[in-house]
Amino acid sequence: MKRLRWRRNILLLLFVLSTASVANAKGALGTLAGTVTDARGKPAAGATVTIQTSDGLHPHATHADADGRFQFTRFRSGQYDLRAYAGGAFSDWSKRVVIHNGKTTEIVLRIIAPNSSSGR
């Protein structure tokens, strides 16, 4: 009887450990965070930030907060392209930005003035 109980406890322990490692792997997805600034370097509050895989698939978008900060969470490890849009202008594409599982990648996107001669 003791032998059966011991085996059952070992099997239960192995099950709990394997379940915990799977749950931990799911939580290990990466994060991309950053700031959007305008052409003068000031935070671009409310800017739209778009991210997609570097092969142009799976687009997602979010908005920057009042400080120009944005965040994409729970992304698989890989290369992504992103850009920002605010006030009728875009940032350049940031290409092949790498997200690593379990880590946060930081980036700054700078909005380019739509037409510097039209505003002056």
Order of alpha helices (4+ residues) and beta strands (2+ residues): alpha-beta-beta-beta-beta-beta-beta-beta-beta
